[in-house]
């Protein structure tokens, strides 16, 4: 069996070189690979919380896997800052079109016999609505946690973003997010010695 060489994973691994929050002064640098891992763990947690406490029946493992790839297209597009991406309807539509094309380019890097299996993870439009909802919530939660870390590091530039993201999380009204904010988020403010002891 003659396997074709695929550049897919070598390409995706380059997410570690793409910096996030490009329009902001950062005390703590963040790259897309690290962010994707955090979103995957948060989305997995939110899915389990939904299933355990709020009558959900979502597949937490599938959600975690999809969250790992939720920003994979940024290896092609780069990280488009939120104020730019959502500046206007025209910008949202244009960037949406670019993201769809980037998804197709990434899938094309895979061997033919693997594309169908990876397609739901790389092409967000193929995910169930509930999965997308939890991944988006985890993405926002990750952004809010990043803002909080920056503020604790003395970087007040992140205060407006923290307020806006927290307001959006509250407006979304997902009970699993409220649960996470009450049960897990306070520990993010603790120094390591407190967490260990």
C-alpha positions in Angstrom: 0.0 0.0 0.0 1.6 3.2 -1.2 0.9 5.9 1.4 0.9 9.5 0.3 2.9 12.0 2.4 0.6 14.4 4.1 1.5 17.8 5.5 -1.6 18.2 7.6 -0.2 17.6 11.1 3.1 19.4 10.3 1.0 22.4 9.2 -1.4 22.3 12.2 1.6 22.0 14.6 2.6 25.5 13.5 -0.3 26.9 15.5 2.2 27.3 18.3 3.9 30.1 16.4 0.7 32.1 15.9 0.3 34.7 18.7 -3.1 35.7 20.0 -4.3 39.1 21.2 -2.2 40.9 18.5 -3.7 44.3 19.1 -3.1 44.2 22.9 0.0 44.6 25.0 0.4 41.2 26.6 2.1 40.5 30.0 1.6 36.8 29.3 2.1 35.7 25.7 -0.5 33.2 24.3 -0.4 31.2 21.1 -3.2 29.4 19.2 -2.0 25.9 20.1 -2.0 26.6 23.9 -5.4 28.4 23.5 -6.8 25.4 21.6 -5.8 23.0 24.3 -7.4 25.1 27.0 -10.6 25.5 25.0 -10.7 21.7 24.5 -10.3 21.0 28.3 -12.9 23.7 29.1 -15.4 22.4 26.4 -15.0 18.9 27.7 -15.7 20.1 31.2 -18.7 22.1 30.2 -20.1 19.1 28.3 -19.7 16.8 31.3 -21.2 19.4 33.6 -24.2 19.7 31.2 -24.7 16.0 31.2 -24.3 15.5 34.9 -26.1 18.5 36.3 -28.4 20.0 33.6 -29.9 17.0 31.7 -27.6 17.1 28.7 -26.8 14.2 26.4 -23.9 15.5 24.5 -20.7 13.6 23.5 -18.0 15.2 25.7 -15.2 13.4 23.9 -16.3 14.5 20.4 -16.7 18.1 21.7 -13.2 18.0 23.2 -11.7 16.8 19.9 -13.6 19.4 17.9 -12.4 22.1 20.2 -8.8 21.1 19.6 -9.3 22.0 16.0 -11.6 25.0 16.5 -9.0 27.5 15.5 -7.0 25.3 13.1 -7.7 27.5 10.2 -5.6 30.2 11.8 -2.5 28.4 10.6 -3.6 29.8 7.2 -5.4 33.0 8.2 -3.5 34.0 11.3 -5.3 35.2 14.4 -7.8 37.8 13.4 -8.5 40.1 16.4 -12.1 40.2 17.5 -12.5 43.9 17.0 -11.4 43.5 13.4 -13.3 40.3 12.6 -16.6 41.7 14.0 -16.2 45.3 13.0 -19.1 45.2 10.5 -21.4 42.8 8.7 -19.1 43.0 5.6 -16.0 42.1 7.6 -17.8 39.1 9.3 -19.0 37.8 6.0 -15.6 38.3 4.3 -13.8 36.6 7.1 -16.4 33.8 7.2 -15.7 33.1 3.6 -11.9 33.1 4.2 -12.4 30.6 7.1 -14.5 28.3 4.9 -11.8 28.3 2.2 -9.1 27.7 4.8 -11.1 24.7 6.2 -11.2 23.3 2.7 -7.4 23.8 2.2 -6.6 22.1 5.5 -8.8 19.1 4.6 -7.2 18.8 1.2 -3.9 18.2 3.0 -5.2 14.9 4.4 -5.0 11.6 2.6 -8.3 11.0 0.7 -9.3 8.1 2.9 -9.1 10.2 6.1 -10.9 13.4 5.0 -14.4 12.2 5.9 -13.3 11.3 9.4 -11.6 14.6 10.0 -14.2 16.8 8.2 -16.5 17.4 11.2 -13.6 18.5 13.3 -12.0 20.8 10.8 -15.3 22.1 9.3 -17.3 23.7 12.1 -20.5 23.9 10.0 -20.7 20.1 10.3 -20.9 20.0 14.1 -24.2 19.6 15.9 -25.5 23.0 17.2 -25.1 21.9 20.8 -21.4 21.0 20.3 -20.8 24.4 18.6 -22.6 26.2 21.5 -20.4 24.6 24.1 -17.1 25.1 22.1 -18.0 28.8 21.7 -18.8 29.1 25.4 -15.4 27.5 26.2 -13.7 29.8 23.8 -15.2 32.8 25.5 -14.5 31.4 28.9 -10.8 30.9 27.9 -10.7 34.5 26.7 -12.1 35.7 30.0 -9.6 33.7 32.0 -6.8 35.1 29.9 -8.1 38.7 30.6 -8.2 37.9 34.4 -4.6 36.6 34.3 -3.5 39.8 32.5 -5.3 42.0 35.0 -3.7 40.0 37.9 -0.3 40.7 36.3 -1.0 44.4 36.4 -2.1 44.8 32.8 -5.2 47.0 33.0 -5.4 47.1 29.2 -7.5 43.9 29.5 -10.1 45.3 31.9 -12.6 46.5 29.2 -12.3 43.1 27.3 -12.8 41.2 30.6 -16.0 43.2 31.3 -17.3 42.7 27.7 -16.6 39.0 27.7 -18.1 38.4 31.2 -21.2 40.3 30.1 -21.5 38.1 27.0 -21.0 34.9 29.1 -23.8 36.1 31.4 -26.1 37.0 28.4 -25.6 33.6 26.9 -27.0 32.2 30.1 -25.6 28.7 29.9 -25.9 27.0 33.3 -22.7 25.0 32.9 -20.8 28.2 32.4 -22.3 29.6 35.6 -21.3 26.4 37.4 -17.8 26.6 36.1 -17.4 30.2 37.1 -18.6 29.4 40.6 -16.8 26.1 41.2 -13.6 26.3 39.2 -12.8 29.9 38.2 -12.0 31.3 41.7 -9.0 28.9 41.9 -7.4 30.6 38.9 -6.7 33.5 41.2 -4.7 31.5 43.7 -0.9 31.2 43.8 0.5 27.7 43.3 1.3 27.2 47.0 -2.4 27.7 47.8 -3.5 25.2 45.1 -1.1 22.6 46.5 -1.8 23.0 50.1 
